[in-house]
Amino acid sequence: MTRRTRAREIALQVLYQIEQNPAIDRGEVRLFINRRLRGDEKLCAFAESLVAGVETLRTQIDRLITEAAENWRLDRMAAIDRNILRLGAYELLHCPDVPAKVAINEALELAKRYSTAQSSRFVNGVLDRLQTSRTQAAGVATPAATSAGEPEDVPVQDAAPMPDERS
């Protein structure tokens, strides 16, 4: 498991916690991230930026997921699948430093690890539709990742501070 994969895993856990307990203290969230990532500043910043990005753009991301998930309402999806999709969609659509293939593969690995056997196929289908619609809207070909892995030294995309209150 790469270091950034571990940071994504922690971000997923935090997103799940926040959904289950919206009143959770943000200081406790930061402490959780710091403990789980053993104080690695770059990884903590990356995980926090993922959480903050998903939280900030959650309404837009949820709308796009709903449009891409044919015959599925967001509230009917398993909570873990919903948060995997949010995280994957955020990276796919708002993190230009992360190749689309990496964003999708990372989401698939999270689904395989934390959800049911069928979830990875569902997550793959929804994220693939999001990627296809984004590519068609931009009128460009989908860029292919140069390798299955992801470089460890990719800069974090404008890490936003974690929101103090849920909007």
C-alpha positions in Angstrom: 0.0 0.0 0.0 1.4 3.4 -1.0 1.5 6.2 1.5 -1.0 8.2 -0.4 -3.3 5.2 -0.6 -3.1 5.0 3.2 -4.0 8.8 3.4 -7.1 8.1 1.1 -8.1 5.2 3.4 -8.0 7.6 6.4 -9.9 10.3 4.5 -12.6 7.7 3.7 -12.8 6.8 7.4 -13.2 10.4 8.3 -15.8 11.1 5.6 -17.8 8.1 6.9 -17.5 9.4 10.5 -18.6 12.9 9.5 -21.6 11.5 7.7 -22.6 9.3 10.6 -22.0 12.1 13.2 -22.1 15.5 11.6 -21.5 17.2 14.9 -18.1 15.5 15.4 -15.5 17.9 16.7 -13.1 18.9 13.9 -10.2 19.0 16.3 -10.9 15.3 17.0 -10.9 14.6 13.3 -7.5 16.2 12.9 -6.2 14.3 15.8 -7.5 11.1 14.3 -5.8 11.8 11.0 -2.6 12.7 12.7 -2.6 9.5 14.8 -3.5 7.2 12.0 -0.9 8.7 9.6 1.7 8.9 12.4 2.2 12.6 12.2 3.5 12.6 8.6 2.8 16.2 7.7 2.5 15.7 4.0 0.2 12.8 4.3 -1.9 14.5 7.0 -2.2 17.6 4.7 -3.2 15.4 1.8 -5.9 13.5 3.8 -7.2 16.7 5.2 -7.4 18.3 1.8 -9.4 15.3 0.5 -11.8 15.6 3.4 -12.1 19.4 3.1 -12.6 19.2 -0.7 -15.3 16.6 -0.5 -17.1 18.5 2.3 -16.9 21.8 0.4 -18.1 20.4 -2.9 -20.4 17.7 -1.5 -23.6 19.1 -2.9 -22.2 19.3 -6.4 -20.4 15.9 -6.1 -23.6 14.2 -4.8 -25.6 15.7 -7.8 -23.1 14.3 -10.3 -23.0 10.9 -8.6 -26.8 10.8 -8.6 -26.8 11.6 -12.4 -24.2 8.9 -13.1 -25.7 6.2 -10.9 -28.5 5.1 -13.1 -31.6 3.9 -11.1 -29.9 4.5 -7.8 -30.7 7.3 -5.3 -27.9 8.5 -3.2 -29.7 7.8 0.1 -30.3 4.1 -1.0 -26.6 3.5 -1.5 -24.6 1.9 1.3 -22.9 4.7 3.3 -19.4 3.4 2.7 -20.1 3.1 -1.1 -21.5 6.7 -1.1 -18.4 8.0 0.6 -16.0 6.0 -1.7 -17.8 7.5 -4.6 -17.6 11.0 -3.2 -13.8 10.7 -2.6 -13.2 9.1 -6.0 -15.4 11.8 -7.8 -13.6 14.6 -6.0 -10.2 13.3 -7.1 -11.4 12.6 -10.6 -13.0 16.0 -11.1 -11.1 18.4 -8.9 -7.5 17.1 -8.6 -5.8 17.6 -11.9 -2.5 16.2 -10.4 -4.1 12.8 -10.0 -4.6 10.8 -13.2 -8.1 9.7 -13.8 -7.0 6.1 -13.9 -5.4 6.4 -10.5 -8.4 8.1 -9.0 -10.7 5.3 -10.2 -8.3 2.5 -9.2 -7.8 3.9 -5.7 -11.6 4.1 -5.3 -11.9 0.5 -6.5 -9.3 -0.7 -4.0 -11.2 1.1 -1.2 -14.4 -0.6 -2.3 -12.8 -4.0 -2.4 -11.4 -3.5 1.1 -14.3 -1.9 2.9 -17.4 -2.9 1.1 -19.1 -5.9 -0.6 -17.9 -8.0 -3.5 -20.3 -6.2 -5.9 -19.4 -2.7 -4.7 -16.2 -2.4 -6.8 -18.2 -3.0 -10.0 -20.8 -0.4 -8.9 -18.1 2.2 -8.0 -16.2 1.5 -11.3 -19.4 2.0 -13.3 -20.4 5.3 -11.7 -16.9 6.8 -11.7 -16.4 5.6 -15.3 -19.6 7.4 -16.3 -18.5 10.6 -14.5 -15.1 10.4 -16.3 -16.8 9.9 -19.7 -19.3 12.7 -19.2 -16.5 15.1 -18.0 -14.3 14.1 -21.0 -17.2 14.6 -23.5 -18.1 17.9 -21.9 -14.5 19.1 -22.3 -14.3 17.7 -25.8 -11.0 16.0 -25.2 -9.6 12.5 -25.1 -9.2 10.8 -21.7 -5.6 11.1 -20.6 -4.1 7.7 -19.8 -2.0 7.2 -16.7 1.6 6.5 -17.4 1.8 3.7 -14.8 -0.5 1.8 -12.5 1.1 3.5 -9.5 1.1 7.0 -8.4 4.2 9.1 -7.6 4.6 9.8 -3.9 5.9 13.3 -4.5 2.9 14.7 -6.4 2.1 18.1 -4.8 -1.2 18.4 -2.9 -3.8 20.3 -4.8 -4.4 23.6 -2.9 -5.1 22.0 0.4 -8.1 23.8 1.9 -8.3 23.9 5.7 -10.9 21.5 7.1 -14.2 23.3 7.6 -15.0 24.1 11.2 -18.7 23.7 10.6 -20.6 21.5 8.2 -22.6 23.6 5.7 
